[in-house]
């Protein structure tokens, strides 16, 4: 369990950061864990080790140029900077960029953050080694255009790690309601209202369920491949080699399923009908010749 430092309300940096975080989270007061969730947002950089380890599983980020696209409130970016990685944040939300800079000042750092849309990145062609894009694609205006921009700015053999929300997630990761992705969107929207889970958010990005971009794995794979990426499901790569799974109980289950040759079909079914999201590695193929 993460322990957070108490707020120094006399510190103007902490006060401004807390006020901005409160502004951008109050539309989610229906959450049963709201107070804890906001506290985690305020100290987001302290709960990013799992993402750093995920990144290290895929590639060695040291001495590489990394862009955290849709860096949000900057928790992951600041965690990277604290480990001396060369990372730059990009986010469309001006207040998020401000929160990120305030967060970095806690550690006497100056987080490099650019305010820009993912559909039009202010970067040169083939200049970035790694792009991370967590919890972003569902909210953008056009996922295809964002992926094209990611492809453009990556170096040959550069990689992007992206998360994609499952169109048929059993429990929706945004509204925390079961089954709503298995019914027509119009009916789901009405159910969200009945359950009082509507997001009256100041966010300009897509927040309503019917506006967000969810994908089946196959549909997203086709989309990314049409741009030129090699697509790999990181979770599938792990179950293909159970030694990469840290949780002992889960590793044992995967090994049993592998012995009886049910690991692939079991995961495929879970991926289609149950999992909230996919973690996908996109590799920009080097041009031949």
C-alpha positions in Angstrom: 0.0 0.0 0.0 1.3 3.4 -0.9 1.7 5.9 1.9 1.4 9.6 0.9 3.0 12.6 2.5 0.5 15.0 4.2 -0.2 18.2 2.3 1.7 21.3 3.2 -1.2 23.8 2.7 1.2 26.7 3.4 3.3 25.7 0.3 1.9 27.6 -2.7 3.0 24.9 -5.1 1.2 22.2 -3.1 -1.9 24.4 -2.7 -2.2 25.2 -6.4 -1.6 21.6 -7.4 -4.2 20.3 -5.0 -6.8 22.9 -6.2 -6.2 22.0 -9.8 -6.5 18.3 -9.2 -9.7 18.9 -7.3 -11.1 20.9 -10.2 -10.5 18.1 -12.6 -11.7 15.3 -10.4 -14.9 16.6 -8.8 -17.1 15.3 -11.7 -16.3 11.8 -10.4 -17.7 12.2 -6.9 -19.9 9.2 -7.4 -16.9 7.0 -7.0 -17.1 5.0 -3.8 -13.4 5.5 -3.4 -13.4 9.1 -4.4 -11.3 10.5 -1.5 -8.6 7.9 -1.9 -8.6 8.2 -5.7 -8.1 12.0 -5.5 -5.3 11.5 -3.0 -3.7 9.1 -5.5 -4.0 11.7 -8.2 -2.3 14.3 -6.0 0.6 12.0 -5.4 0.4 10.1 -8.7 4.2 9.9 -9.2 4.5 7.7 -6.2 2.4 4.9 -7.8 4.1 4.4 -11.1 6.7 1.7 -10.5 4.5 -0.9 -12.3 4.4 1.2 -15.4 8.2 1.7 -15.3 8.6 -2.1 -14.9 6.3 -2.6 -17.9 8.4 -0.2 -20.0 11.6 -2.0 -19.0 10.0 -5.4 -20.0 9.6 -4.1 -23.5 12.7 -2.0 -24.0 15.7 -0.4 -22.3 14.7 3.2 -22.0 18.0 4.5 -20.7 19.7 7.0 -23.1 16.6 7.0 -25.4 14.2 9.8 -26.2 10.8 9.0 -24.7 7.5 10.9 -25.2 4.6 10.4 -22.8 1.7 11.2 -25.1 -1.3 12.3 -23.2 0.7 12.7 -20.0 -2.3 13.8 -18.1 -1.5 15.0 -14.6 2.1 14.0 -15.1 2.6 11.2 -12.6 4.3 8.8 -15.0 6.4 11.6 -16.6 7.7 12.8 -13.2 8.4 9.3 -12.1 10.5 8.8 -15.2 12.4 12.1 -14.7 13.2 11.1 -11.1 14.9 8.1 -12.5 16.9 10.3 -14.9 15.2 9.1 -18.1 15.0 11.6 -21.0 11.3 12.1 -21.2 9.0 14.8 -22.5 5.3 15.1 -21.8 2.6 16.1 -24.3 -1.0 16.8 -23.3 -3.9 18.8 -24.9 -5.2 20.0 -21.5 -3.5 23.3 -20.4 -4.3 22.6 -16.7 -2.9 19.1 -16.9 0.4 20.6 -18.2 0.4 23.0 -15.3 -0.2 20.2 -12.8 2.7 18.2 -14.3 5.1 21.2 -13.9 3.9 21.8 -10.4 4.4 18.1 -9.6 7.9 18.1 -10.9 8.8 21.2 -8.7 8.3 19.0 -5.6 11.6 17.4 -6.6 13.3 20.5 -7.9 12.8 19.3 -11.4 11.4 21.2 -14.4 9.3 18.8 -16.4 9.4 19.4 -20.2 5.7 19.5 -21.2 4.2 20.6 -24.5 0.6 21.5 -24.9 -0.6 19.9 -28.2 -3.1 17.5 -29.7 -2.1 13.9 -30.5 -3.4 14.4 -34.0 -0.8 17.1 -34.7 2.4 16.5 -32.8 4.9 19.4 -32.8 7.8 17.1 -33.5 10.0 16.3 -36.5 9.8 13.0 -38.4 11.7 10.0 -37.0 13.0 11.8 -33.9 11.7 9.7 -31.0 12.7 6.2 -29.7 9.8 5.4 -27.5 6.2 6.7 -27.0 4.0 5.8 -24.2 0.3 6.5 -24.5 -1.7 5.3 -21.5 -5.5 5.8 -21.1 -5.5 8.3 -24.0 -6.8 6.8 -27.3 -10.4 6.4 -26.2 -10.6 10.2 -25.6 -9.0 11.6 -28.7 -10.9 13.0 -31.7 -9.5 10.6 -34.2 -7.4 7.5 -33.1 -6.3 6.8 -36.7 -4.7 10.3 -37.0 -3.1 10.0 -33.6 -1.6 6.6 -34.6 -0.3 8.1 -37.9 1.4 10.9 -35.9 3.0 8.3 -33.6 4.2 6.4 -36.6 5.6 9.6 -38.2 7.7 10.8 -35.2 9.0 7.4 -34.2 12.4 6.3 -35.5 12.6 3.1 -37.5 12.3 0.2 -35.1 11.0 2.7 -32.5 8.2 1.4 -30.3 5.0 2.8 -28.8 3.2 1.2 -25.8 -0.5 2.1 -25.9 -3.5 1.0 -23.9 -6.8 0.4 -25.8 -10.2 0.0 -24.1 -12.0 -3.3 -24.9 -15.3 -2.7 -26.8 -16.8 -5.6 -24.8 -15.2 -5.0 -21.4 -17.2 -6.8 -18.8 -16.9 -3.9 -16.4 -16.5 -0.5 -18.0 -13.2 1.1 -16.7 -14.6 4.7 -16.9 -18.1 4.3 -15.4 -17.4 1.2 -13.3 -20.6 -0.5 -14.4 -20.9 -4.1 -15.5 -22.5 -5.2 -18.8 -22.9 -1.7 -20.3 -20.5 -2.6 -23.2 -22.6 -5.6 -24.1 -25.8 -3.6 -24.8 -26.6 -0.9 -27.4 -24.9 2.4 -26.6 -28.2 4.4 -26.4 -29.5 2.0 -23.8 -26.2 2.1 -21.9 -26.2 5.9 -21.8 -29.7 5.8 -20.2 -28.5 3.2 -17.7 -25.5 5.4 -16.8 -28.0 8.3 -16.1 -30.2 6.1 -13.9 -27.2 5.0 -11.9 -26.1 8.7 -11.6 -22.7 8.1 -13.1 -22.8 10.9 -15.7 -19.5 12.8 -16.0 -20.3 16.5 -15.9 -16.7 17.2 -16.7 -14.9 20.4 -17.8 -12.8 18.2 -20.0 -12.9 19.0 -23.7 -12.0 15.5 -24.7 -14.5 12.7 -25.3 -16.0 11.5 -22.0 -19.5 10.1 -22.8 -19.5 6.4 -23.4 -21.1 6.8 -26.9 -18.3 9.3 -27.9 -15.3 7.3 -26.7 -13.3 5.0 -28.9 -13.3 1.4 -27.8 -12.0 -1.5 -29.9 -11.9 -5.2 -30.2 -8.3 -6.4 -30.4 -8.7 -7.5 -34.0 -10.2 -4.2 -35.1 -7.4 -2.2 -33.4 -4.8 -4.5 -34.8 -6.1 -4.0 -38.4 -6.1 -0.2 -37.8 -2.5 -0.1 -36.6 -1.3 -2.5 -39.2 -2.9 -0.4 -42.0 -0.5 2.4 -40.9 2.5 0.2 -40.9 3.0 -1.0 -37.3 3.8 -4.4 -36.1 1.3 -5.2 -33.4 1.9 -7.3 -30.3 -0.4 -7.9 -27.3 1.9 -7.6 -24.3 -0.4 -9.8 -22.1 -0.4 -12.5 -24.7 3.4 -12.4 -24.9 3.5 -12.9 -21.1 1.2 -16.0 -21.1 3.3 -17.4 -24.0 6.3 -17.4 -21.6 4.9 -17.8 -18.0 8.3 -17.1 -16.5 7.7 -13.4 -17.2 4.6 -13.4 -14.9 5.6 -12.2 -11.5 2.5 -13.3 -9.6 3.1 -16.9 -8.5 -0.5 -17.9 -8.4 -1.2 -16.6 -11.9 2.0 -18.1 -13.2 0.9 -21.5 -11.9 -2.5 -21.2 -13.5 -1.0 -20.2 -16.9 1.4 -23.2 -16.7 -1.5 -25.6 -16.0 -3.5 -24.1 -18.9 -0.4 -24.4 -21.1 0.0 -28.1 -20.2 -3.6 -28.9 -21.2 -3.2 -26.6 -24.2 -6.0 -24.2 -23.2 -3.9 -21.1 -22.5 -4.4 -19.5 -25.9 -8.1 -20.1 -26.3 -8.8 -19.1 -22.7 -6.9 -15.8 -23.1 -8.6 -15.1 -26.5 -12.0 -15.5 -24.9 -11.1 -13.3 -21.9 -9.6 -10.7 -24.3 -12.8 -10.6 -26.3 -15.5 -10.7 -23.6 -14.0 -9.7 -20.3 -10.8 -7.7 -20.1 -11.2 -3.9 -19.5 -8.3 -3.0 -21.8 -5.3 -4.2 -23.8 -1.7 -3.2 -23.5 -0.2 -3.2 -26.9 3.3 -2.7 -28.3 3.5 -1.0 -31.7 6.8 -1.2 -33.6 7.6 1.0 -36.5 9.0 -1.3 -39.1 12.3 -0.3 -40.6 12.1 0.4 -44.3 13.7 -2.2 -46.5 16.6 -1.1 -48.7 
